[in-house]
Amino acid sequence: MNRKSEKQFFTLTPIIIIAITQMTAIILGKYLETNVYFPIILIYWLVIVLFLNKYGLKNIRRWLTKPKGHWGWMILAALLGFSSLPLFISNIQVFSNPSVLIPHILFFLINPWLEEFYWRGLLTDVTNKWPAWVSVIYSTVLFTLWHTAFAWYSFGVRDLFFYIPVFIMGISMALIYRKTKSLWLCIVSHMLINIFNMGIPVLMNLIEL
């Protein structure tokens, strides 16, 4: 496969990710119910790692350069990161259970790196010949859609209002990466979002949004 064909193939990998995670939810969900979030996330991470290993490892140093551009992008990243803090404070008691706390910690430590490397870093890079707005919308729509794998058993993910913040986050992170030429702000902001947005308790149906 030549470089052009590789690039064309990679633009379709989000659809592969969506298909694999949907199949995981459908096949395993009837046995695991709300706990199906766990294999969905593990398989999702594994597929991303495989794609990064094939196409993206050489870019990591460039993605992690010092952010450039206006300091306003740092403020935007911080605002996104702390946007769910009230939700976290009002539901912090759910973390008294280690079976919730441990997956939550692992999630916010690992997920931001892999998602930003893939959705904002690699996918933006392989669509760099597209009009910027098309590239941003393409990656953001598919990033938002992949979350629907959880909707089979997690009630909070069935609500349209769950996807609006995800879409806004995707657009914002894509713009921050393009404007700062770095994923650092995206990763730190994404980590804060994953700390405060109660993602794991929501997927386990322990709280309602």
Secondary structure, DSSP 4 states (H G I P E B T S, - for coil): --HHHHHHHHTTHHHHHHHHHHHHHHHHHHHHGGGGHHHHHHHHHHHHHHHHHHHTGGGHHHHTSPP-S-THHHHHHHHHHTTTHHHHHHTGGGGGSHHHHHHHHHHHHHHHHHHIIIIIIIHHHHTTTS-HHHHHHHHHHHHHHHGGGGGGT-GGGGSHHHHHHHHHHHHHHHHHHHHHS-SHHHHHHHHHHHHHS-HHHHHTTSS--
